């Protein structure tokens, strides 16, 4: 039966409806009590965009996982909004979730982190639902911000697919067209959140100024080396306005983290898929979201993957999003000093997140060691100290390679000590940065570099033409 109020109700927001139709006998004036499950990234962004100034909700806590030692902090009042959160919001370990739901009489739990298997996501949902609250995911409609600038988003099916070399390739194309680009990197605020609200990196000295961890340097340094200013932090609306105010910037490039979807509404949405992990394009959250949002899908690393897996990934992506254009690309690797690899016993160091929650048993360093003729890949586990022992114990799939875990000064020291302990001839560094410039490596060592090389399918330069045109028109209109 058609209700006389249906038209007016249809135009109301969820928040307005929640006041009219309270759940479970809750008083209309009492806000919905929320916990946000996160990993110091999207959780803060979802809070800022959906809850910070919304009196219909009360976020009572964040939980944290994936990253070592990020719980036990406070989301400060200066970021949370002093009107509703004058004391800030506590951050707990996700292990405490059940107790927190009971302690704070929680009505709703928001899941807000990435690189999670669909099965794992629903196990977490079942855990929450069994405790009583609703389980919620927040999508782009409520969380993606609209910039005045044209936006290119680089996202992925999984972490470690090759976003960094793709962002550099996109920047190079835009620069050749005469445009200036600012990269906005997915958040990695592992320190003082108030100080990290808006961060700008234009020189290597800025990395020291902001006391960046290895994980942060791996993402920011390649942009700086490519003469691209990078922004990151906690408050991505404020970061967006800082980019828009940066003199001469024509395009905002979203450099996604893990397999999260973009924090900004994109004019061109590019998603990378990995034939070394076939099937993951439809098995992980929110990677499948990125496949479905994509204007173009780059199937990367085809030079080192099984052709059957390349074919399988292409078919899966086309089945999920038949409108997306496909690009097949290689990630050619080069060693600064290949001569010290051949015939040597080597320790291979790889990007930490790619190996851990990215679940890769190897990375570019391993492939390069094989390419340049290493005699033996030495297992680092007998030499591991401190938290690196815990890393190997937690991530059982790790093979004879060392993840460059560096989320704190203590962990960086443990990484340095582990490398020093290793009885090897050569250290092969497959991380995105020159690790030897940041920590001491006593053994002879060489850095592995990798780039994006398009081979078949659509072309990035063609896909970027509407972005270039829009940016040029904006520049003309703003003169």
TILO-294152 format. One record per residue (C-alpha): residue number from 1; residue in one letter; chain; z, y, x. Coordinates in nm, 2 decimals, m for minus. Each point is the difference from the previous one (the first is absolute). Layout:
! residues N
nr / rest / kette / zz / yy / xx
NUM / A / A / Z / Y / X .
...
! end
This chain:
! residues 479
nr / rest / kette / zz / yy / xx
1 / X / A / 0.00 / 0.00 / 0.00 .
2 / X / A / m0.09 / 0.35 / 0.13 .
3 / X / A / 0.30 / 0.21 / 0.05 .
4 / X / A / m0.02 / 0.37 / m0.09 .
5 / X / A / 0.16 / 0.07 / 0.34 .
6 / X / A / m0.23 / m0.22 / 0.21 .
7 / X / A / m0.23 / 0.29 / 0.11 .
8 / X / A / 0.29 / 0.21 / 0.12 .
9 / X / A / 0.17 / m0.29 / 0.17 .
10 / X / A / m0.32 / m0.10 / 0.18 .
11 / X / A / m0.01 / 0.33 / 0.17 .
12 / X / A / 0.36 / m0.02 / 0.13 .
13 / X / A / 0.10 / m0.10 / 0.36 .
14 / X / A / 0.20 / m0.31 / 0.08 .
15 / X / A / 0.30 / 0.23 / 0.08 .
16 / X / A / m0.02 / 0.17 / m0.34 .
17 / X / A / m0.03 / m0.33 / m0.18 .
18 / X / A / 0.30 / m0.14 / 0.19 .
19 / X / A / 0.21 / 0.28 / m0.14 .
20 / X / A / m0.12 / m0.06 / m0.36 .
21 / X / A / 0.04 / m0.38 / 0.02 .
22 / X / A / 0.29 / m0.08 / 0.24 .
23 / X / A / 0.04 / m0.36 / 0.10 .
24 / X / A / 0.31 / m0.22 / m0.05 .
25 / X / A / 0.20 / 0.25 / m0.19 .
26 / X / A / m0.01 / 0.25 / 0.29 .
27 / X / A / 0.08 / 0.36 / m0.10 .
28 / X / A / m0.30 / 0.22 / m0.01 .
29 / X / A / 0.15 / 0.25 / 0.24 .
30 / X / A / 0.08 / m0.26 / 0.26 .
31 / X / A / m0.26 / m0.05 / 0.27 .
32 / X / A / m0.16 / m0.33 / 0.08 .
33 / X / A / 0.17 / m0.14 / 0.32 .
34 / X / A / m0.25 / m0.11 / 0.27 .
35 / X / A / 0.00 / m0.18 / 0.33 .
36 / X / A / m0.31 / 0.04 / 0.22 .
37 / X / A / m0.08 / m0.30 / 0.23 .
38 / X / A / m0.18 / 0.13 / 0.31 .
39 / X / A / m0.05 / 0.00 / 0.37 .
40 / X / A / 0.03 / 0.37 / 0.09 .
41 / X / A / m0.35 / 0.10 / m0.12 .
42 / X / A / m0.14 / m0.03 / m0.35 .
43 / X / A / 0.35 / m0.02 / m0.14 .
44 / X / A / 0.07 / 0.36 / 0.10 .
45 / X / A / m0.35 / 0.11 / m0.12 .
46 / X / A / 0.05 / m0.16 / m0.34 .
47 / X / A / 0.33 / 0.16 / m0.03 .
48 / X / A / m0.14 / 0.35 / 0.09 .
49 / X / A / m0.29 / m0.02 / m0.24 .
50 / X / A / 0.17 / m0.17 / m0.30 .
51 / X / A / 0.37 / 0.04 / 0.01 .
52 / X / A / 0.11 / 0.29 / 0.22 .
53 / X / A / 0.01 / 0.27 / m0.27 .
54 / X / A / 0.01 / m0.23 / m0.31 .
55 / X / A / 0.33 / 0.01 / m0.18 .
56 / X / A / m0.09 / m0.30 / m0.22 .
57 / X / A / 0.06 / m0.22 / 0.30 .
58 / X / A / 0.28 / m0.04 / 0.25 .
59 / X / A / m0.09 / m0.18 / 0.33 .
60 / X / A / 0.32 / m0.15 / 0.11 .
61 / X / A / m0.12 / m0.17 / 0.32 .
62 / X / A / m0.28 / m0.10 / 0.22 .
63 / X / A / m0.02 / m0.35 / 0.16 .
64 / X / A / m0.18 / m0.06 / 0.33 .
65 / X / A / m0.16 / m0.29 / 0.17 .
66 / X / A / m0.29 / m0.10 / 0.25 .
67 / X / A / 0.11 / 0.26 / 0.26 .
68 / X / A / 0.31 / m0.07 / 0.22 .
69 / X / A / 0.31 / 0.23 / m0.05 .
70 / X / A / m0.15 / 0.24 / m0.26 .
71 / X / A / 0.27 / m0.06 / m0.26 .
72 / X / A / 0.35 / 0.16 / 0.02 .
73 / X / A / m0.15 / 0.35 / m0.01 .
74 / X / A / 0.00 / 0.27 / m0.27 .
75 / X / A / m0.31 / 0.15 / m0.17 .
76 / X / A / 0.12 / 0.36 / 0.05 .
77 / X / A / 0.06 / 0.25 / m0.28 .
78 / X / A / m0.25 / 0.24 / 0.16 .
79 / X / A / m0.27 / m0.25 / m0.07 .
80 / X / A / 0.14 / m0.17 / m0.31 .
81 / X / A / 0.05 / 0.33 / m0.18 .
82 / X / A / 0.34 / 0.17 / 0.01 .
83 / X / A / 0.00 / 0.07 / m0.38 .
84 / X / A / 0.01 / m0.37 / m0.10 .
85 / X / A / 0.10 / m0.16 / 0.33 .
86 / X / A / 0.25 / 0.23 / 0.17 .
87 / X / A / 0.15 / m0.29 / 0.20 .
88 / X / A / m0.33 / m0.16 / 0.09 .
89 / X / A / m0.09 / m0.37 / m0.08 .
90 / X / A / 0.14 / m0.29 / 0.20 .
91 / X / A / m0.23 / m0.26 / 0.16 .
92 / X / A / 0.12 / m0.36 / 0.01 .
93 / X / A / m0.14 / m0.33 / 0.13 .
94 / X / A / m0.22 / m0.18 / m0.25 .
95 / X / A / 0.23 / m0.30 / 0.05 .
96 / X / A / 0.26 / 0.19 / m0.21 .
97 / X / A / m0.23 / 0.05 / m0.30 .
98 / X / A / 0.17 / m0.23 / m0.25 .
99 / X / A / 0.34 / 0.15 / 0.07 .
100 / X / A / m0.14 / 0.36 / m0.02 .
101 / X / A / m0.16 / m0.07 / m0.34 .
102 / X / A / 0.34 / m0.11 / m0.13 .
103 / X / A / 0.19 / 0.28 / 0.18 .
104 / X / A / m0.21 / 0.28 / m0.13 .
105 / X / A / m0.08 / m0.15 / m0.34 .
106 / X / A / m0.38 / 0.03 / 0.08 .
107 / X / A / m0.26 / 0.02 / m0.28 .
108 / X / A / m0.32 / m0.01 / 0.21 .
109 / X / A / m0.10 / m0.11 / 0.35 .
110 / X / A / m0.31 / 0.15 / 0.16 .
111 / X / A / m0.18 / m0.21 / 0.26 .
112 / X / A / m0.15 / 0.24 / 0.27 .
113 / X / A / m0.12 / m0.16 / 0.32 .
114 / X / A / m0.31 / m0.18 / 0.12 .
115 / X / A / m0.14 / m0.32 / 0.17 .
116 / X / A / 0.17 / m0.23 / m0.24 .
117 / X / A / m0.15 / m0.33 / m0.12 .
118 / X / A / m0.05 / m0.01 / m0.38 .
119 / X / A / 0.24 / m0.30 / m0.02 .
120 / X / A / 0.27 / 0.19 / 0.19 .
121 / X / A / m0.05 / 0.30 / m0.22 .
122 / X / A / 0.06 / m0.21 / m0.31 .
123 / X / A / 0.30 / m0.18 / 0.15 .
124 / X / A / 0.15 / 0.35 / 0.05 .
125 / X / A / m0.09 / 0.10 / m0.35 .
126 / X / A / 0.16 / m0.32 / m0.14 .
127 / X / A / 0.32 / 0.07 / 0.20 .
128 / X / A / 0.02 / 0.35 / m0.15 .
129 / X / A / m0.08 / m0.12 / m0.35 .
130 / X / A / 0.26 / m0.27 / 0.01 .
131 / X / A / 0.25 / 0.27 / 0.09 .
132 / X / A / m0.10 / 0.19 / m0.31 .
133 / X / A / m0.20 / 0.32 / 0.10 .
134 / X / A / m0.37 / 0.07 / m0.05 .
135 / X / A / m0.22 / m0.06 / 0.30 .
136 / X / A / m0.26 / 0.28 / 0.06 .
137 / X / A / m0.30 / 0.08 / 0.22 .
138 / X / A / m0.12 / 0.36 / 0.02 .
139 / X / A / m0.37 / 0.06 / 0.03 .
140 / X / A / m0.24 / 0.27 / 0.12 .
141 / X / A / 0.00 / 0.19 / m0.33 .
142 / X / A / 0.36 / 0.10 / 0.05 .
143 / X / A / 0.02 / 0.00 / 0.38 .
144 / X / A / m0.33 / 0.12 / 0.15 .
145 / X / A / m0.01 / 0.37 / 0.07 .
146 / X / A / m0.31 / 0.22 / m0.04 .
147 / X / A / m0.10 / 0.21 / 0.30 .
148 / X / A / m0.21 / 0.31 / 0.01 .
149 / X / A / m0.19 / m0.16 / 0.28 .
150 / X / A / m0.24 / m0.30 / m0.01 .
151 / X / A / 0.19 / m0.32 / 0.07 .
152 / X / A / m0.12 / m0.31 / 0.17 .
153 / X / A / 0.25 / m0.29 / m0.03 .
154 / X / A / 0.00 / m0.29 / 0.25 .
155 / X / A / 0.20 / m0.30 / m0.14 .
156 / X / A / 0.01 / m0.37 / 0.05 .
157 / X / A / 0.04 / m0.35 / m0.14 .
158 / X / A / 0.27 / m0.07 / 0.27 .
159 / X / A / 0.16 / 0.18 / 0.29 .
160 / X / A / m0.18 / m0.05 / 0.33 .
161 / X / A / m0.35 / m0.01 / m0.14 .
162 / X / A / m0.14 / 0.30 / 0.21 .
163 / X / A / 0.09 / 0.32 / m0.19 .
164 / X / A / 0.06 / 0.19 / 0.32 .
165 / X / A / m0.35 / m0.05 / 0.15 .
166 / X / A / m0.15 / 0.07 / m0.34 .
167 / X / A / 0.18 / 0.33 / m0.04 .
168 / X / A / m0.13 / 0.10 / 0.35 .
169 / X / A / m0.35 / m0.09 / m0.10 .
170 / X / A / 0.02 / 0.20 / m0.32 .
171 / X / A / 0.14 / 0.30 / 0.18 .
172 / X / A / m0.28 / m0.02 / 0.26 .
173 / X / A / m0.26 / 0.01 / m0.28 .
174 / X / A / 0.16 / 0.29 / m0.17 .
175 / X / A / 0.04 / 0.19 / 0.33 .
176 / X / A / m0.37 / m0.05 / 0.08 .
177 / X / A / m0.07 / 0.17 / m0.33 .
178 / X / A / 0.20 / 0.30 / 0.12 .
179 / X / A / 0.31 / m0.07 / m0.21 .
180 / X / A / 0.37 / 0.01 / 0.11 .
181 / X / A / 0.22 / m0.29 / m0.12 .
182 / X / A / 0.37 / m0.04 / m0.03 .
183 / X / A / 0.14 / m0.35 / m0.02 .
184 / X / A / 0.30 / m0.07 / m0.22 .
185 / X / A / 0.17 / m0.32 / 0.10 .
186 / X / A / 0.19 / m0.23 / m0.23 .
187 / X / A / 0.38 / 0.06 / 0.05 .
188 / X / A / 0.21 / m0.15 / 0.28 .
189 / X / A / 0.32 / 0.20 / m0.03 .
190 / X / A / 0.25 / m0.21 / 0.20 .
191 / X / A / 0.22 / 0.28 / 0.12 .
192 / X / A / 0.16 / 0.31 / m0.15 .
193 / X / A / m0.18 / 0.04 / m0.33 .
194 / X / A / 0.08 / 0.36 / m0.05 .
195 / X / A / m0.16 / 0.09 / 0.34 .
196 / X / A / m0.30 / m0.23 / m0.08 .
197 / X / A / m0.09 / 0.16 / m0.33 .
198 / X / A / m0.32 / 0.15 / 0.13 .
199 / X / A / m0.13 / m0.09 / 0.35 .
200 / X / A / m0.30 / 0.13 / 0.19 .
201 / X / A / m0.14 / m0.16 / 0.31 .
202 / X / A / m0.27 / 0.17 / 0.20 .
203 / X / A / 0.09 / m0.09 / 0.36 .
204 / X / A / 0.17 / m0.29 / 0.17 .
205 / X / A / 0.30 / 0.23 / 0.06 .
206 / X / A / 0.05 / 0.01 / m0.37 .
207 / X / A / 0.07 / m0.37 / 0.00 .
208 / X / A / 0.29 / 0.06 / 0.24 .
209 / X / A / 0.11 / 0.30 / m0.20 .
210 / X / A / 0.04 / m0.21 / m0.31 .
211 / X / A / 0.15 / m0.29 / 0.19 .
212 / X / A / m0.26 / m0.24 / m0.12 .
213 / X / A / 0.05 / m0.37 / 0.02 .
214 / X / A / m0.26 / m0.24 / 0.13 .
215 / X / A / m0.12 / m0.08 / m0.35 .
216 / X / A / m0.06 / 0.37 / m0.07 .
217 / X / A / m0.17 / 0.06 / 0.33 .
218 / X / A / m0.24 / m0.29 / m0.07 .
219 / X / A / m0.12 / 0.18 / m0.31 .
220 / X / A / 0.01 / 0.37 / 0.11 .
221 / X / A / m0.12 / m0.02 / 0.37 .
222 / X / A / m0.36 / m0.13 / m0.07 .
223 / X / A / m0.06 / 0.30 / m0.23 .
224 / X / A / 0.14 / 0.24 / 0.26 .
225 / X / A / m0.22 / m0.16 / 0.27 .
226 / X / A / m0.29 / 0.06 / m0.24 .
227 / X / A / 0.09 / 0.37 / m0.03 .
228 / X / A / 0.12 / m0.04 / m0.36 .
229 / X / A / 0.31 / 0.16 / m0.13 .
230 / X / A / 0.23 / m0.24 / m0.19 .
231 / X / A / 0.25 / 0.06 / m0.27 .
232 / X / A / 0.27 / m0.24 / m0.12 .
233 / X / A / 0.36 / m0.01 / m0.12 .
234 / X / A / 0.18 / m0.04 / m0.33 .
235 / X / A / m0.11 / 0.26 / m0.25 .
236 / X / A / m0.37 / m0.05 / m0.05 .
237 / X / A / m0.05 / 0.28 / m0.24 .
238 / X / A / 0.14 / 0.24 / 0.26 .
239 / X / A / m0.21 / m0.17 / 0.26 .
240 / X / A / m0.31 / 0.04 / m0.22 .
241 / X / A / 0.07 / 0.38 / m0.03 .
242 / X / A / 0.05 / 0.02 / 0.38 .
243 / X / A / m0.34 / m0.16 / 0.06 .
244 / X / A / m0.17 / 0.23 / m0.25 .
245 / X / A / 0.16 / 0.30 / 0.18 .
246 / X / A / m0.11 / m0.12 / 0.34 .
247 / X / A / m0.27 / 0.24 / 0.13 .
248 / X / A / m0.35 / m0.14 / m0.02 .
249 / X / A / 0.08 / m0.34 / m0.14 .
250 / X / A / m0.29 / m0.12 / m0.23 .
251 / X / A / 0.09 / m0.36 / m0.08 .
252 / X / A / 0.33 / m0.19 / m0.05 .
253 / X / A / m0.02 / m0.36 / 0.13 .
254 / X / A / 0.26 / m0.24 / m0.14 .
255 / X / A / 0.09 / m0.25 / 0.27 .
256 / X / A / 0.16 / m0.28 / m0.20 .
257 / X / A / 0.29 / m0.21 / 0.13 .
258 / X / A / 0.03 / m0.38 / m0.05 .
259 / X / A / m0.21 / m0.07 / m0.32 .
260 / X / A / 0.14 / 0.28 / m0.21 .
261 / X / A / m0.22 / 0.20 / m0.23 .
262 / X / A / m0.07 / 0.37 / 0.06 .
263 / X / A / 0.26 / 0.27 / m0.07 .
264 / X / A / m0.29 / 0.24 / m0.08 .
265 / X / A / m0.28 / m0.01 / m0.25 .
266 / X / A / m0.30 / m0.10 / 0.21 .
267 / X / A / m0.36 / 0.13 / m0.02 .
268 / X / A / m0.10 / m0.30 / 0.21 .
269 / X / A / 0.22 / m0.31 / 0.00 .
270 / X / A / m0.07 / m0.25 / 0.29 .
271 / X / A / 0.18 / m0.33 / 0.02 .
272 / X / A / m0.01 / m0.24 / 0.30 .
273 / X / A / 0.01 / m0.38 / m0.04 .
274 / X / A / 0.07 / m0.26 / 0.26 .
275 / X / A / m0.20 / m0.32 / 0.05 .
276 / X / A / 0.27 / m0.13 / 0.22 .
277 / X / A / 0.22 / m0.02 / m0.32 .
278 / X / A / m0.25 / m0.11 / m0.26 .
279 / X / A / 0.13 / 0.00 / m0.36 .
280 / X / A / 0.27 / 0.26 / 0.07 .
281 / X / A / m0.22 / 0.26 / m0.18 .
282 / X / A / 0.13 / m0.15 / m0.33 .
283 / X / A / 0.34 / m0.13 / 0.11 .
284 / X / A / 0.20 / 0.30 / 0.12 .
285 / X / A / 0.14 / 0.31 / m0.16 .
286 / X / A / m0.12 / 0.26 / 0.00 .
287 / X / A / m0.30 / m0.10 / 0.21 .
288 / X / A / m0.18 / m0.12 / m0.31 .
289 / X / A / 0.05 / 0.34 / m0.15 .
290 / X / A / m0.18 / 0.14 / 0.30 .
291 / X / A / m0.29 / m0.24 / m0.06 .
292 / X / A / m0.03 / 0.10 / m0.36 .
293 / X / A / 0.03 / 0.38 / 0.08 .
294 / X / A / m0.26 / m0.01 / 0.28 .
295 / X / A / m0.33 / 0.18 / 0.00 .
296 / X / A / m0.08 / m0.19 / 0.32 .
297 / X / A / 0.15 / m0.31 / 0.16 .
298 / X / A / m0.03 / m0.06 / 0.37 .
299 / X / A / 0.01 / m0.37 / 0.11 .
300 / X / A / 0.12 / 0.06 / 0.35 .
301 / X / A / 0.03 / m0.22 / 0.32 .
302 / X / A / m0.31 / m0.21 / m0.09 .
303 / X / A / m0.07 / m0.04 / 0.38 .
304 / X / A / 0.32 / m0.21 / 0.04 .
305 / X / A / 0.01 / m0.17 / m0.35 .
306 / X / A / m0.14 / m0.33 / m0.13 .
307 / X / A / m0.32 / 0.09 / m0.19 .
308 / X / A / 0.11 / m0.21 / m0.29 .
309 / X / A / 0.31 / 0.21 / m0.03 .
310 / X / A / m0.21 / 0.32 / 0.01 .
311 / X / A / m0.21 / m0.14 / m0.29 .
312 / X / A / 0.31 / m0.10 / m0.20 .
313 / X / A / 0.16 / 0.34 / 0.04 .
314 / X / A / m0.32 / 0.18 / m0.11 .
315 / X / A / m0.03 / m0.22 / m0.31 .
316 / X / A / 0.36 / 0.05 / m0.09 .
317 / X / A / m0.02 / 0.38 / 0.03 .
318 / X / A / m0.32 / 0.01 / m0.20 .
319 / X / A / 0.15 / m0.21 / m0.27 .
320 / X / A / 0.30 / 0.23 / m0.02 .
321 / X / A / m0.19 / 0.33 / 0.03 .
322 / X / A / m0.38 / m0.05 / m0.04 .
323 / X / A / m0.06 / 0.38 / 0.01 .
324 / X / A / 0.14 / 0.05 / 0.35 .
325 / X / A / m0.26 / 0.02 / 0.29 .
326 / X / A / 0.05 / m0.25 / 0.28 .
327 / X / A / 0.00 / 0.09 / 0.37 .
328 / X / A / 0.01 / m0.28 / 0.26 .
329 / X / A / 0.15 / 0.12 / 0.33 .
330 / X / A / 0.11 / m0.12 / 0.34 .
331 / X / A / 0.30 / 0.11 / 0.20 .
332 / X / A / m0.12 / m0.03 / 0.36 .
333 / X / A / 0.28 / m0.02 / 0.25 .
334 / X / A / 0.01 / 0.13 / 0.36 .
335 / X / A / 0.26 / m0.03 / 0.27 .
336 / X / A / 0.08 / 0.29 / 0.24 .
337 / X / A / 0.04 / m0.25 / 0.28 .
338 / X / A / m0.17 / m0.33 / m0.09 .
339 / X / A / 0.01 / m0.13 / 0.35 .
340 / X / A / 0.38 / m0.05 / m0.01 .
341 / X / A / m0.03 / m0.24 / m0.30 .
342 / X / A / m0.25 / m0.25 / 0.13 .
343 / X / A / 0.17 / m0.32 / 0.12 .
344 / X / A / 0.35 / 0.15 / m0.04 .
345 / X / A / 0.31 / m0.10 / m0.19 .
346 / X / A / 0.04 / 0.28 / m0.25 .
347 / X / A / 0.25 / 0.13 / m0.25 .
348 / X / A / m0.17 / 0.14 / m0.31 .
349 / X / A / 0.16 / 0.28 / m0.19 .
350 / X / A / m0.12 / 0.08 / m0.35 .
351 / X / A / 0.06 / 0.26 / m0.27 .
352 / X / A / 0.34 / m0.09 / m0.16 .
353 / X / A / m0.07 / 0.05 / m0.38 .
354 / X / A / m0.33 / m0.19 / 0.03 .
355 / X / A / 0.18 / m0.31 / 0.12 .
356 / X / A / 0.32 / 0.02 / m0.21 .
357 / X / A / m0.05 / 0.09 / m0.36 .
358 / X / A / m0.38 / 0.00 / 0.06 .
359 / X / A / 0.04 / m0.37 / 0.08 .
360 / X / A / m0.27 / m0.01 / 0.26 .
361 / X / A / 0.06 / m0.27 / 0.27 .
362 / X / A / m0.21 / 0.21 / 0.25 .
363 / X / A / m0.16 / 0.34 / 0.05 .
364 / X / A / m0.25 / 0.19 / 0.22 .
365 / X / A / 0.20 / m0.08 / 0.31 .
366 / X / A / m0.03 / m0.37 / m0.04 .
367 / X / A / m0.37 / 0.02 / m0.08 .
368 / X / A / m0.05 / 0.22 / 0.31 .
369 / X / A / 0.20 / m0.24 / 0.22 .
370 / X / A / m0.23 / m0.28 / m0.11 .
371 / X / A / m0.31 / 0.21 / 0.04 .
372 / X / A / 0.08 / 0.10 / 0.36 .
373 / X / A / 0.10 / m0.35 / 0.11 .
374 / X / A / 0.38 / m0.01 / 0.02 .
375 / X / A / 0.11 / m0.33 / 0.16 .
376 / X / A / 0.31 / m0.03 / m0.22 .
377 / X / A / 0.17 / 0.20 / m0.29 .
378 / X / A / 0.37 / m0.02 / 0.09 .
379 / X / A / 0.25 / m0.04 / m0.29 .
380 / X / A / 0.24 / 0.30 / 0.00 .
381 / X / A / 0.27 / m0.17 / m0.21 .
382 / X / A / 0.20 / m0.13 / 0.29 .
383 / X / A / 0.02 / 0.35 / 0.14 .
384 / X / A / 0.09 / 0.19 / m0.32 .
385 / X / A / 0.32 / 0.19 / m0.02 .
386 / X / A / 0.20 / 0.18 / m0.28 .
387 / X / A / m0.18 / 0.06 / m0.33 .
388 / X / A / m0.32 / m0.15 / 0.13 .
389 / X / A / 0.17 / m0.34 / m0.01 .
390 / X / A / 0.07 / 0.08 / m0.37 .
391 / X / A / m0.36 / 0.10 / m0.05 .
392 / X / A / m0.12 / m0.34 / 0.12 .
393 / X / A / 0.26 / m0.18 / m0.20 .
394 / X / A / m0.10 / 0.19 / m0.32 .
395 / X / A / m0.38 / m0.02 / 0.03 .
396 / X / A / m0.06 / m0.37 / 0.07 .
397 / X / A / m0.38 / 0.03 / 0.01 .
398 / X / A / 0.00 / 0.20 / 0.32 .
399 / X / A / m0.18 / m0.17 / 0.28 .
400 / X / A / 0.02 / 0.06 / 0.38 .
401 / X / A / m0.03 / 0.38 / m0.04 .
402 / X / A / 0.25 / 0.28 / 0.01 .
403 / X / A / 0.02 / 0.25 / m0.29 .
404 / X / A / 0.05 / 0.36 / 0.13 .
405 / X / A / 0.31 / 0.06 / m0.21 .
406 / X / A / 0.12 / 0.35 / 0.06 .
407 / X / A / 0.17 / 0.15 / m0.31 .
408 / X / A / 0.29 / 0.15 / 0.21 .
409 / X / A / 0.09 / 0.09 / 0.35 .
410 / X / A / 0.21 / m0.32 / 0.03 .
411 / X / A / m0.29 / m0.22 / m0.12 .
412 / X / A / m0.24 / 0.17 / 0.25 .
413 / X / A / 0.25 / m0.08 / 0.28 .
414 / X / A / 0.01 / m0.36 / m0.12 .
415 / X / A / m0.37 / m0.02 / 0.00 .
416 / X / A / m0.01 / 0.14 / 0.36 .
417 / X / A / 0.26 / m0.25 / 0.11 .
418 / X / A / m0.19 / m0.29 / m0.16 .
419 / X / A / m0.32 / 0.10 / 0.18 .
420 / X / A / 0.18 / 0.03 / 0.33 .
421 / X / A / 0.15 / m0.35 / m0.04 .
422 / X / A / m0.35 / m0.16 / m0.06 .
423 / X / A / m0.12 / m0.21 / 0.29 .
424 / X / A / m0.37 / 0.10 / m0.01 .
425 / X / A / m0.28 / 0.15 / 0.21 .
426 / X / A / m0.13 / 0.25 / m0.25 .
427 / X / A / 0.11 / 0.17 / m0.32 .
428 / X / A / m0.28 / 0.05 / m0.26 .
429 / X / A / 0.09 / 0.29 / m0.24 .
430 / X / A / m0.18 / m0.03 / m0.33 .
431 / X / A / 0.20 / 0.28 / m0.18 .
432 / X / A / m0.19 / 0.31 / m0.11 .
433 / X / A / 0.18 / 0.21 / 0.26 .
434 / X / A / 0.04 / 0.00 / 0.38 .
435 / X / A / 0.33 / m0.18 / m0.01 .
436 / X / A / 0.05 / 0.03 / 0.37 .
437 / X / A / 0.01 / 0.38 / m0.03 .
438 / X / A / 0.30 / m0.04 / m0.23 .
439 / X / A / 0.21 / m0.28 / 0.14 .
440 / X / A / 0.00 / m0.14 / 0.36 .
441 / X / A / m0.21 / m0.31 / 0.06 .
442 / X / A / 0.06 / m0.13 / 0.35 .
443 / X / A / m0.28 / m0.26 / 0.00 .
444 / X / A / m0.37 / 0.09 / 0.04 .
445 / X / A / m0.12 / 0.09 / m0.35 .
446 / X / A / m0.31 / 0.10 / m0.19 .
447 / X / A / m0.05 / 0.17 / m0.33 .
448 / X / A / m0.24 / m0.14 / m0.27 .
449 / X / A / m0.21 / 0.25 / m0.20 .
450 / X / A / m0.20 / m0.07 / m0.31 .
451 / X / A / m0.24 / 0.19 / m0.21 .
452 / X / A / m0.20 / m0.04 / m0.33 .
453 / X / A / m0.36 / m0.10 / 0.03 .
454 / X / A / m0.20 / m0.02 / m0.33 .
455 / X / A / m0.24 / m0.28 / m0.01 .
456 / X / A / m0.14 / m0.06 / m0.35 .
457 / X / A / 0.02 / 0.12 / m0.36 .
458 / X / A / 0.08 / 0.36 / m0.10 .
459 / X / A / 0.06 / 0.27 / 0.26 .
460 / X / A / 0.31 / 0.23 / 0.03 .
461 / X / A / m0.22 / 0.30 / 0.08 .
462 / X / A / m0.19 / m0.04 / m0.33 .
463 / X / A / 0.32 / m0.05 / m0.20 .
464 / X / A / 0.15 / 0.31 / 0.16 .
465 / X / A / m0.28 / 0.24 / m0.10 .
466 / X / A / 0.16 / 0.11 / m0.33 .
467 / X / A / 0.32 / 0.07 / 0.19 .
468 / X / A / m0.19 / 0.21 / 0.25 .
469 / X / A / m0.19 / 0.19 / m0.27 .
470 / X / A / 0.33 / 0.07 / m0.19 .
471 / X / A / 0.18 / 0.12 / 0.31 .
472 / X / A / m0.29 / 0.23 / 0.10 .
473 / X / A / m0.01 / 0.15 / m0.35 .
474 / X / A / 0.38 / 0.06 / 0.01 .
475 / X / A / m0.04 / 0.17 / 0.34 .
476 / X / A / m0.28 / 0.22 / m0.14 .
477 / X / A / 0.20 / 0.09 / m0.31 .
478 / X / A / 0.32 / 0.08 / 0.20 .
479 / X / A / m0.17 / 0.25 / 0.24 .
! end
